Amino acid sequence: MMVMKTTAGIIATLAAACLAAAQSFSPAFMDRSADPCTDFYQYACGGWRAANPVPPDYSRWGRFEELAQRNQEILRGILEASASASRRTPVEQKIGDYYASCLDEEAIEKAGLAPLKPELDRIANLKGAGELAALVARLHGLGGAALFVFSSQPDIKNSAQMIAGVAQGGIGLPDRDYYLNPDARAADLRAKYAAHIRRMFELAGSAPAEAEAKAKAVLEIETALATASFDRVTRRDPYKNYNKLSRKELASLSPSFAWDRYFTGRTAPGFDSLNVQNPEFFRALESLVKSRTVDDWKAYLSWHLLHLAAPTLPRAFVEEDFDFFGRTLGGQKTQRPRWRRCIDAVDGDLGEALGQKYVEKSFPPDARQRMLELVAAVEGAMEADLKALDWMGPETRKRAIEKLRAVANKIGYPDTWRDYTALKIARGDALGNSLRSNEFNGNYRLAKIGKPVDPKEWGMTPPTVNAYYSPAMNNINFPAGILQPPFFDARMDDAVNFGGIGAVIAHELTHGFDDQGRKYDAKGNLTDWWTEHDAKEFERRSQCFVDQYAGYTATGDLKLNGKLTLGENVADNGGVVLALMALRSRLQGKPAEKIDGFTPEQRFFLSWGQVWCQNMTEEQARLRAVTDPHSPGRYRTNGVVSNMPEFREAFSCRPGQPMVRENACRVW
């Protein structure tokens, strides 16, 4: 049983202590024996990396994880106080009881598989393919990922309106290529995945031979789904992923799947048309429905239910789930403490309820104002850059500036918090809380179908250490969780802040003009607003980045995918260029005083480099090379600075040195 000890006063002390311990740029993180012109990443991060090996309960450890862990210490105090207080607000009751229930392993062990039995029985009673759609709808409502994804989305050709959408899905491994890659390493992973599925079925009560047969069926169905899926590069093309069809046209792709029963089961609002991300995938679904037996579908749906519920099931399920997805796939040696996993669960299911309390402790109003000033400075630099680009013609330039000026800035947290009143959170019911939260949040998303887009809504929770640009809404979003050291530090000089959060701001802005974002106009509609000449010039310059990053080694014999990482690489390179422009504008007329022995420009680049200090396991490096559109920290640093004459000048690098690319890439 958990014991609650933290008081409100201790929470405030803990928040202050976490902030005091946070560091942004530090000379101690450097390796001064390295030559910045040979390997700037080692020069900027060598000290930090040597002192920060990957902890056993992580598969990657970097400045993002470092900050996320500090944020969790604050969230832990909030949640323990909310769980133990005698007088609580409705928000405190929900987040506190969810957290306490998640931590209560004794109650979870005692309940065993009984809380999941009604859903398992529902699947076991499947009589034929005609009932499949209703069962999939039920599983999706609980948060499961079987067969495909159904949700709401902005209509990217009428971006003010929300529409329904279906997309490929239904696989348990991280990417389609895990099923289709013929090499020995991938085959070994598939065998281990099948063994994991078998063990999960055995834990759920299946005899060994029965569990073996079920695992075989699951892997065959998922392989068929993977074969019909777009690869990750194709999924980055908005034109290929936008196919607006009527409900009748969708039904004609897979008539053996009872779509009307599915939509009724999801209690979706009425709609006549929807976006079908990959029509060929849904044609393949037809073959699957017709060819697989009822027992195969029972196995497949049961597996996805067990996989969904694993974190809130007894310890044997939790450990088996971690053994494959954490240890085998990611190289993580041990589980993170349960309290950290439970904080993630609260943030995932009640993110804006928890976020309200986090913002109170960690993001004062003056921090929001400082961020708005930094955003304005970076936007000013980007407009100046657009006006000066020699490769962009006047017509495209005019439209680009219009789009830039239309970008909305969302800083820290939503203006209006979500209402969780209708969500039941019961003390001692960890699985029920999780499934009810999934259903509540799924219904919340589906209710948007047919309604106007809400441009003020957030896609990340306030404690999140991340940021994003939305092409359909043309806005940039910076949760309070990332507006902390090392990214943003009110105690540090402008050079450090522009090298950290300033470059991240510019990174997100340039996503509106990368190989994906440039295809949307100022209102967020998918439309071609570039002249043919300028579009070709952009593609030519982008290809330079494809080639550059495809030459970098992720790990061992595995190279980065230059096409998959193109958008992020263009944003990294453009972001640092624009942030430096903003810094120089801010410093204009001021003496270039050195701090810690470094000029403002040097501190700027060091700050950028130190944001990306990280270590990771080989397994995680391989996983990310296949699935992550971001390059590893080494190349987010060296790949950028090697393209910049401003860096060469700052560190007096000579032609021919590794950080001086002969054929430098540049878009912005």
DRENNU-129193 format. One record per residue (C-alpha): residue in one letter; x, y negated, z negated. Coordinates in steps of 0.02 Angstrom, whole numbers, plus 50000, padded with zeros to 5 digits. Layout:
<a,<X,Y,Z>>
...
END
This chain:
<m,<50000,50000,50000>>
<m,<50064,49825,50037>>
<v,<50095,49699,49899>>
<m,<50064,49515,49938>>
<k,<50181,49395,49849>>
<t,<50203,49242,49960>>
<t,<50118,49079,49907>>
<a,<50085,48924,50010>>
<g,<50233,48838,49929>>
<i,<50350,48980,49975>>
<i,<50286,48973,50154>>
<a,<50334,48791,50169>>
<t,<50505,48827,50095>>
<l,<50529,48973,50214>>
<a,<50481,48867,50365>>
<a,<50606,48733,50314>>
<a,<50741,48863,50283>>
<c,<50715,48942,50454>>
<l,<50729,48773,50538>>
<a,<50885,48729,50439>>
<a,<50966,48894,50489>>
<a,<50925,48869,50672>>
<q,<51065,48813,50785>>
<s,<51061,48746,50961>>
<f,<51231,48709,51037>>
<s,<51381,48760,50932>>
<p,<51567,48764,50975>>
<a,<51577,48919,50865>>
<f,<51477,49015,50997>>
<m,<51612,48986,51128>>
<d,<51764,49086,51182>>
<r,<51895,48953,51209>>
<s,<52020,49082,51271>>
<a,<51913,49100,51427>>
<d,<51930,48983,51576>>
<p,<51764,48892,51609>>
<c,<51806,48887,51794>>
<t,<51831,49076,51800>>
<d,<51687,49138,51692>>
<f,<51584,48998,51617>>
<y,<51465,49120,51534>>
<q,<51606,49197,51434>>
<y,<51674,49025,51392>>
<a,<51504,48963,51330>>
<c,<51441,49124,51248>>
<g,<51590,49236,51212>>
<g,<51593,49197,51025>>
<w,<51407,49219,51005>>
<r,<51404,49383,51102>>
<a,<51548,49456,51002>>
<a,<51460,49413,50840>>
<n,<51287,49471,50898>>
<p,<51284,49650,50962>>
<v,<51114,49721,51002>>
<p,<51032,49768,50835>>
<p,<50974,49949,50827>>
<d,<50791,49897,50827>>
<y,<50808,49796,50987>>
<s,<50858,49839,51165>>
<r,<50903,49659,51207>>
<w,<50965,49526,51089>>
<g,<50982,49347,51146>>
<r,<50938,49170,51097>>
<f,<50755,49203,51143>>
<e,<50747,49351,51024>>
<e,<50843,49253,50892>>
<l,<50713,49114,50897>>
<a,<50567,49237,50905>>
<q,<50633,49321,50748>>
<r,<50643,49153,50657>>
<n,<50466,49115,50711>>
<q,<50411,49284,50643>>
<e,<50481,49241,50472>>
<i,<50365,49090,50469>>
<l,<50219,49193,50534>>
<r,<50251,49326,50403>>
<g,<50231,49198,50265>>
<i,<50070,49135,50342>>
<l,<49998,49309,50360>>
<e,<50046,49372,50188>>
<a,<49967,49218,50110>>
<s,<49811,49241,50217>>
<a,<49799,49423,50169>>
<s,<49815,49395,49981>>
<a,<49731,49228,49946>>
<s,<49572,49236,49842>>
<r,<49491,49090,49934>>
<r,<49512,49093,50122>>
<t,<49449,49004,50276>>
<p,<49367,49112,50411>>
<v,<49527,49102,50513>>
<e,<49632,49157,50364>>
<q,<49514,49303,50332>>
<k,<49530,49368,50508>>
<i,<49717,49353,50529>>
<g,<49751,49409,50350>>
<d,<49640,49563,50355>>
<y,<49701,49613,50529>>
<y,<49881,49604,50467>>
<a,<49847,49694,50303>>
<s,<49755,49834,50395>>
<c,<49896,49854,50520>>
<l,<50021,49871,50377>>
<d,<49916,49997,50281>>
<e,<49999,50156,50343>>
<e,<49923,50256,50200>>
<a,<49747,50221,50262>>
<i,<49798,50256,50442>>
<e,<49874,50424,50395>>
<k,<49722,50470,50293>>
<a,<49604,50430,50437>>
<g,<49706,50531,50561>>
<l,<49630,50544,50734>>
<a,<49451,50531,50670>>
<p,<49425,50346,50716>>
<l,<49469,50389,50897>>
<k,<49366,50548,50906>>
<p,<49204,50468,50971>>
<e,<49298,50399,51121>>
<l,<49393,50562,51151>>
<d,<49228,50656,51142>>
<r,<49150,50536,51266>>
<i,<49288,50580,51391>>
<a,<49277,50766,51351>>
<n,<49092,50762,51399>>
<l,<49126,50700,51575>>
<k,<49020,50806,51693>>
<g,<49069,50746,51865>>
<a,<49145,50610,51973>>
<g,<48982,50514,51970>>
<e,<49010,50476,51785>>
<l,<49190,50422,51808>>
<a,<49152,50237,51837>>
<a,<49055,50219,51675>>
<l,<49196,50302,51577>>
<v,<49328,50191,51658>>
<a,<49222,50039,51615>>
<r,<49214,50096,51433>>
<l,<49402,50123,51426>>
<h,<49437,49955,51507>>
<g,<49323,49871,51382>>
<l,<49429,49943,51242>>
<g,<49587,49877,51324>>
<g,<49642,50030,51422>>
<a,<49735,50020,51586>>
<a,<49664,50167,51685>>
<l,<49654,50163,51876>>
<f,<49647,49974,51908>>
<v,<49628,49803,51829>>
<f,<49468,49701,51829>>
<s,<49461,49524,51764>>
<s,<49425,49343,51806>>
<q,<49544,49231,51901>>
<p,<49546,49062,51987>>
<d,<49494,49070,52168>>
<i,<49658,49013,52244>>
<k,<49570,48944,52397>>
<n,<49444,48851,52288>>
<s,<49548,48827,52132>>
<a,<49414,48737,52030>>
<q,<49311,48897,52023>>
<m,<49336,49061,51929>>
<i,<49297,49223,52022>>
<a,<49305,49408,51987>>
<g,<49458,49507,52042>>
<v,<49518,49687,52049>>
<a,<49701,49736,52063>>
<q,<49809,49890,52069>>
<g,<49854,49975,51905>>
<g,<49832,50137,51813>>
<i,<50013,50190,51791>>
<g,<50105,50216,51627>>
<l,<50285,50192,51684>>
<p,<50345,50012,51706>>
<d,<50343,50007,51896>>
<r,<50290,50105,52051>>
<d,<50472,50138,52095>>
<y,<50492,50247,51940>>
<y,<50374,50371,52023>>
<l,<50441,50356,52200>>
<n,<50630,50339,52181>>
<p,<50707,50506,52236>>
<d,<50872,50491,52142>>
<a,<50920,50605,51998>>
<r,<50906,50470,51865>>
<a,<50726,50429,51912>>
<a,<50681,50614,51924>>
<d,<50750,50641,51749>>
<l,<50646,50496,51682>>
<r,<50489,50567,51761>>
<a,<50524,50735,51680>>
<k,<50546,50650,51511>>
<y,<50386,50551,51538>>
<a,<50289,50711,51575>>
<a,<50363,50790,51418>>
<h,<50308,50638,51317>>
<i,<50130,50650,51383>>
<r,<50129,50836,51341>>
<r,<50185,50802,51162>>
<m,<50052,50667,51140>>
<f,<49919,50792,51194>>
<e,<49988,50920,51074>>
<l,<49980,50794,50932>>
<a,<49798,50765,50981>>
<g,<49762,50951,50962>>
<s,<49793,51030,51132>>
<a,<49881,51199,51141>>
<p,<50053,51193,51225>>
<a,<49998,51270,51391>>
<e,<49844,51159,51399>>
<a,<49949,51004,51358>>
<e,<50072,51052,51495>>
<a,<49933,51064,51624>>
<k,<49859,50898,51569>>
<a,<50027,50810,51580>>
<k,<50053,50879,51756>>
<a,<49883,50812,51811>>
<v,<49918,50640,51735>>
<l,<50085,50625,51823>>
<e,<50010,50677,51990>>
<i,<49868,50550,51978>>
<e,<49986,50410,51926>>
<t,<50106,50455,52067>>
<a,<49964,50440,52192>>
<l,<49918,50269,52121>>
<a,<50099,50213,52127>>
<t,<50115,50269,52308>>
<a,<49969,50157,52356>>
<s,<50032,50007,52257>>
<f,<50120,49852,52320>>
<d,<50301,49838,52266>>
<r,<50351,49690,52157>>
<v,<50417,49585,52299>>
<t,<50254,49602,52396>>
<r,<50158,49557,52238>>
<r,<50246,49388,52241>>
<d,<50163,49341,52407>>
<p,<49998,49253,52367>>
<y,<49932,49274,52544>>
<k,<49951,49463,52539>>
<n,<49869,49470,52368>>
<y,<49716,49365,52414>>
<n,<49579,49465,52500>>
<k,<49407,49398,52458>>
<l,<49277,49532,52492>>
<s,<49094,49558,52452>>
<r,<49045,49688,52323>>
<k,<48978,49793,52467>>
<e,<49146,49784,52556>>
<l,<49236,49838,52399>>
<a,<49117,49984,52379>>
<s,<49152,50036,52559>>
<l,<49336,50056,52517>>
<s,<49301,50186,52383>>
<p,<49117,50238,52396>>
<s,<49140,50389,52282>>
<f,<49176,50272,52137>>
<a,<49012,50200,52071>>
<w,<49060,50017,52070>>
<d,<48889,49953,52016>>
<r,<48893,50069,51866>>
<y,<49068,50007,51826>>
<f,<49022,49822,51832>>
<t,<48865,49854,51729>>
<g,<48969,49948,51602>>
<r,<49087,49801,51586>>
<t,<48939,49683,51557>>
<a,<49014,49567,51687>>
<p,<48913,49415,51745>>
<g,<48831,49434,51913>>
<f,<48939,49398,52065>>
<d,<48929,49429,52252>>
<s,<49112,49425,52301>>
<l,<49282,49453,52221>>
<n,<49467,49454,52260>>
<v,<49534,49628,52301>>
<q,<49721,49614,52275>>
<n,<49771,49766,52378>>
<p,<49630,49844,52482>>
<e,<49736,49994,52530>>
<f,<49753,50038,52347>>
<f,<49564,50052,52331>>
<r,<49555,50158,52488>>
<a,<49679,50276,52405>>
<l,<49567,50277,52252>>
<e,<49431,50354,52359>>
<s,<49544,50502,52402>>
<l,<49589,50525,52221>>
<v,<49410,50525,52159>>
<k,<49363,50655,52289>>
<s,<49515,50768,52270>>
<r,<49547,50779,52083>>
<t,<49448,50895,51970>>
<v,<49342,50842,51822>>
<d,<49472,50917,51705>>
<d,<49608,50812,51789>>
<w,<49508,50655,51756>>
<k,<49477,50705,51576>>
<a,<49664,50725,51553>>
<y,<49705,50561,51638>>
<l,<49578,50457,51541>>
<s,<49621,50541,51375>>
<w,<49805,50503,51403>>
<h,<49771,50319,51434>>
<l,<49662,50312,51278>>
<l,<49798,50393,51172>>
<h,<49930,50278,51245>>
<l,<49822,50126,51210>>
<a,<49787,50177,51030>>
<a,<49960,50244,50985>>
<p,<50020,50093,50882>>
<t,<49872,50109,50763>>
<l,<49871,50299,50750>>
<p,<49963,50406,50620>>
<r,<50152,50401,50610>>
<a,<50181,50552,50722>>
<f,<50097,50463,50869>>
<v,<50189,50300,50834>>
<e,<50357,50388,50830>>
<e,<50324,50489,50987>>
<d,<50267,50333,51079>>
<f,<50425,50241,51026>>
<d,<50538,50387,51068>>
<f,<50495,50375,51251>>
<f,<50449,50193,51283>>
<g,<50575,50117,51162>>
<r,<50720,50238,51150>>
<t,<50720,50327,51319>>
<l,<50663,50183,51431>>
<g,<50741,50037,51338>>
<g,<50887,50109,51243>>
<q,<50819,50046,51077>>
<k,<50890,50152,50936>>
<t,<50763,50122,50798>>
<q,<50589,50049,50779>>
<r,<50573,49870,50722>>
<p,<50501,49856,50547>>
<r,<50313,49881,50545>>
<w,<50281,49705,50482>>
<r,<50361,49635,50640>>
<r,<50256,49747,50750>>
<c,<50101,49696,50655>>
<i,<50140,49512,50678>>
<d,<50151,49544,50865>>
<a,<49982,49631,50858>>
<v,<49900,49483,50768>>
<d,<49977,49362,50891>>
<g,<49918,49467,51038>>
<d,<49739,49487,50977>>
<l,<49708,49328,50875>>
<g,<49841,49216,50949>>
<e,<49754,49048,50936>>
<a,<49692,49085,50760>>
<l,<49869,49125,50704>>
<g,<49935,48984,50813>>
<q,<49837,48852,50719>>
<k,<49929,48897,50559>>
<y,<50097,48908,50648>>
<v,<50079,48735,50723>>
<e,<50038,48662,50552>>
<k,<50204,48728,50486>>
<s,<50321,48711,50634>>
<f,<50270,48579,50761>>
<p,<50240,48404,50694>>
<p,<50158,48269,50804>>
<d,<50323,48176,50829>>
<a,<50397,48332,50910>>
<r,<50255,48333,51036>>
<q,<50286,48149,51076>>
<r,<50473,48180,51100>>
<m,<50434,48321,51220>>
<l,<50318,48211,51322>>
<e,<50459,48085,51339>>
<l,<50578,48222,51399>>
<v,<50449,48284,51524>>
<a,<50426,48107,51591>>
<a,<50614,48088,51613>>
<v,<50628,48252,51708>>
<e,<50477,48212,51817>>
<g,<50557,48046,51859>>
<a,<50717,48135,51910>>
<m,<50621,48256,52021>>
<e,<50529,48116,52108>>
<a,<50694,48027,52140>>
<d,<50766,48189,52207>>
<l,<50619,48219,52323>>
<k,<50637,48043,52392>>
<a,<50822,48072,52427>>
<l,<50819,48248,52502>>
<d,<50898,48242,52674>>
<w,<50820,48405,52735>>
<m,<50637,48362,52698>>
<g,<50537,48258,52821>>
<p,<50424,48111,52774>>
<e,<50258,48204,52793>>
<t,<50308,48349,52679>>
<r,<50395,48230,52560>>
<k,<50236,48128,52539>>
<r,<50133,48283,52498>>
<a,<50268,48348,52379>>
<i,<50269,48186,52281>>
<e,<50079,48188,52273>>
<k,<50087,48364,52202>>
<l,<50221,48317,52075>>
<r,<50121,48168,52014>>
<a,<49968,48280,51994>>
<v,<50057,48404,51879>>
<a,<49972,48411,51708>>
<n,<50080,48431,51554>>
<k,<50023,48542,51411>>
<i,<50135,48532,51259>>
<g,<50134,48638,51101>>
<y,<49956,48699,51081>>
<p,<49779,48685,51150>>
<d,<49677,48528,51119>>
<t,<49530,48640,51072>>
<w,<49555,48804,50978>>
<r,<49464,48964,51024>>
<d,<49320,49020,50915>>
<y,<49339,49197,50847>>
<t,<49181,49195,50741>>
<a,<49098,49337,50837>>
<l,<49248,49454,50818>>
<k,<49231,49575,50672>>
<i,<49393,49609,50578>>
<a,<49373,49737,50439>>
<r,<49501,49770,50303>>
<g,<49568,49947,50314>>
<d,<49515,49979,50495>>
<a,<49674,49953,50595>>
<l,<49618,50047,50752>>
<g,<49444,49972,50749>>
<n,<49514,49797,50731>>
<s,<49629,49825,50880>>
<l,<49493,49898,50993>>
<r,<49363,49768,50944>>
<s,<49489,49630,50977>>
<n,<49527,49703,51148>>
<e,<49342,49708,51188>>
<f,<49313,49532,51122>>
<n,<49457,49460,51224>>
<g,<49410,49559,51379>>
<n,<49230,49496,51371>>
<y,<49296,49320,51345>>
<r,<49393,49332,51508>>
<l,<49250,49411,51605>>
<a,<49127,49278,51547>>
<k,<49225,49151,51649>>
<i,<49170,49230,51814>>
<g,<49068,49104,51913>>
<k,<49114,48959,51799>>
<p,<49227,48810,51833>>
<v,<49411,48832,51791>>
<d,<49457,48760,51621>>
<p,<49622,48669,51652>>
<k,<49649,48646,51465>>
<e,<49654,48832,51429>>
<w,<49821,48913,51387>>
<g,<49891,49079,51448>>
<m,<50014,49094,51303>>
<t,<49991,49082,51115>>
<p,<50071,48938,51017>>
<p,<50207,49044,50931>>
<t,<50267,49115,51099>>
<v,<50450,49087,51145>>
<n,<50419,49056,51329>>
<a,<50346,48931,51452>>
<y,<50258,48940,51620>>
<y,<50194,48847,51772>>
<s,<50020,48886,51839>>
<p,<50010,48865,52029>>
<a,<49819,48873,52032>>
<m,<49804,48738,51899>>
<n,<49962,48642,51944>>
<n,<50014,48622,51763>>
<i,<50166,48660,51654>>
<n,<50143,48739,51484>>
<f,<50264,48737,51336>>
<p,<50205,48828,51179>>
<a,<50264,48762,51012>>
<g,<50360,48925,50988>>
<i,<50493,48879,51116>>
<l,<50504,48696,51062>>
<q,<50630,48743,50928>>
<p,<50820,48764,50926>>
<p,<50913,48816,51032>>
<f,<50795,48744,51165>>
<f,<50736,48586,51079>>
<d,<50818,48507,50928>>
<a,<50773,48331,50872>>
<r,<50935,48325,50772>>
<m,<51046,48345,50925>>
<d,<51105,48223,51058>>
<d,<51020,48201,51227>>
<a,<51151,48304,51319>>
<v,<51109,48459,51217>>
<n,<50921,48436,51232>>
<f,<50926,48403,51419>>
<g,<51038,48556,51443>>
<g,<50913,48660,51343>>
<i,<50730,48613,51350>>
<g,<50759,48480,51485>>
<a,<50822,48614,51605>>
<v,<50676,48726,51556>>
<i,<50553,48584,51591>>
<a,<50633,48556,51761>>
<h,<50634,48744,51792>>
<e,<50446,48752,51768>>
<l,<50417,48597,51874>>
<t,<50516,48671,52019>>
<h,<50407,48827,52013>>
<g,<50276,48717,52093>>
<f,<50393,48706,52242>>
<d,<50477,48878,52246>>
<d,<50444,49015,52374>>
<q,<50275,49050,52291>>
<g,<50225,48883,52215>>
<r,<50256,48782,52372>>
<k,<50111,48874,52454>>
<y,<49986,48786,52337>>
<d,<49935,48605,52356>>
<a,<49914,48470,52223>>
<k,<49743,48539,52174>>
<g,<49806,48717,52160>>
<n,<49732,48781,52322>>
<l,<49825,48906,52430>>
<t,<49860,48805,52586>>
<d,<50005,48765,52700>>
<w,<50052,48582,52677>>
<w,<50230,48594,52746>>
<t,<50283,48548,52921>>
<e,<50352,48694,53020>>
<h,<50527,48618,53021>>
<d,<50531,48588,52833>>
<a,<50461,48761,52794>>
<k,<50598,48842,52898>>
<e,<50730,48736,52813>>
<f,<50664,48786,52643>>
<e,<50668,48970,52693>>
<r,<50846,48953,52757>>
<r,<50905,48875,52596>>
<s,<50810,49004,52493>>
<q,<50892,49146,52587>>
<c,<51058,49083,52521>>
<f,<50997,49122,52344>>
<v,<50931,49293,52397>>
<d,<51103,49338,52463>>
<q,<51198,49262,52316>>
<y,<51103,49352,52178>>
<a,<51089,49516,52275>>
<g,<51279,49522,52261>>
<y,<51274,49524,52070>>
<t,<51283,49689,51974>>
<a,<51149,49720,51844>>
<t,<51237,49871,51770>>
<g,<51341,50014,51837>>
<d,<51297,50042,52019>>
<l,<51135,49942,52013>>
<k,<51126,49772,52096>>
<l,<51001,49634,52064>>
<n,<50854,49618,52184>>
<g,<50881,49447,52264>>
<k,<50703,49443,52334>>
<l,<50621,49488,52169>>
<t,<50720,49357,52073>>
<l,<50711,49222,52207>>
<g,<50581,49109,52126>>
<e,<50667,49109,51957>>
<n,<50839,49082,52034>>
<v,<50778,48934,52136>>
<a,<50697,48864,51978>>
<d,<50855,48890,51874>>
<n,<50966,48805,52001>>
<g,<50846,48662,52035>>
<g,<50804,48644,51851>>
<v,<50984,48614,51799>>
<v,<51013,48491,51942>>
<l,<50859,48389,51894>>
<a,<50891,48394,51707>>
<l,<51067,48329,51735>>
<m,<50996,48189,51842>>
<a,<50876,48145,51700>>
<l,<51018,48146,51573>>
<r,<51127,48034,51680>>
<s,<50983,47913,51700>>
<r,<50960,47912,51512>>
<l,<51146,47883,51482>>
<q,<51162,47744,51611>>
<g,<51256,47598,51537>>
<k,<51307,47692,51380>>
<p,<51487,47741,51344>>
<a,<51521,47926,51377>>
<e,<51569,47969,51200>>
<k,<51638,48141,51164>>
<i,<51559,48251,51029>>
<d,<51652,48404,50968>>
<g,<51781,48359,51099>>
<f,<51661,48371,51246>>
<t,<51589,48241,51364>>
<p,<51400,48228,51382>>
<e,<51407,48322,51547>>
<q,<51510,48462,51470>>
<r,<51391,48474,51322>>
<f,<51246,48480,51444>>
<f,<51318,48630,51536>>
<l,<51370,48716,51375>>
<s,<51196,48693,51306>>
<w,<51123,48773,51463>>
<g,<51245,48918,51451>>
<q,<51214,48948,51266>>
<v,<51026,48960,51292>>
<w,<51061,49119,51391>>
<c,<51185,49205,51273>>
<q,<51126,49386,51262>>
<n,<51175,49568,51248>>
<m,<51071,49717,51305>>
<t,<51077,49904,51318>>
<e,<51115,49986,51484>>
<e,<50940,50061,51486>>
<q,<50862,49890,51463>>
<a,<50975,49816,51598>>
<r,<50915,49950,51720>>
<l,<50734,49925,51672>>
<r,<50744,49737,51698>>
<a,<50835,49753,51863>>
<v,<50683,49844,51930>>
<t,<50543,49747,51845>>
<d,<50604,49574,51791>>
<p,<50596,49426,51912>>
<h,<50727,49338,51803>>
<s,<50913,49368,51822>>
<p,<51015,49420,51669>>
<g,<51087,49280,51562>>
<r,<51262,49295,51638>>
<y,<51196,49255,51811>>
<r,<51070,49126,51755>>
<t,<51225,49035,51692>>
<n,<51365,49074,51815>>
<g,<51250,49084,51965>>
<v,<51190,48907,51934>>
<v,<51350,48817,51887>>
<s,<51448,48896,52031>>
<n,<51330,48805,52151>>
<m,<51352,48634,52071>>
<p,<51487,48507,52117>>
<e,<51434,48415,51959>>
<f,<51498,48563,51857>>
<r,<51663,48568,51951>>
<e,<51689,48385,51912>>
<a,<51642,48405,51728>>
<f,<51768,48545,51700>>
<s,<51897,48496,51833>>
<c,<51879,48661,51927>>
<r,<51981,48689,52085>>
<p,<51923,48757,52253>>
<g,<51941,48945,52259>>
<q,<51903,48975,52075>>
<p,<51756,49094,52038>>
<m,<51643,48955,51974>>
<v,<51665,48859,52137>>
<r,<51565,48945,52273>>
<e,<51630,48905,52446>>
<n,<51455,48911,52522>>
<a,<51354,48839,52379>>
<c,<51165,48863,52380>>
<r,<51049,48717,52350>>
<v,<50866,48673,52376>>
<w,<50836,48529,52255>>
END
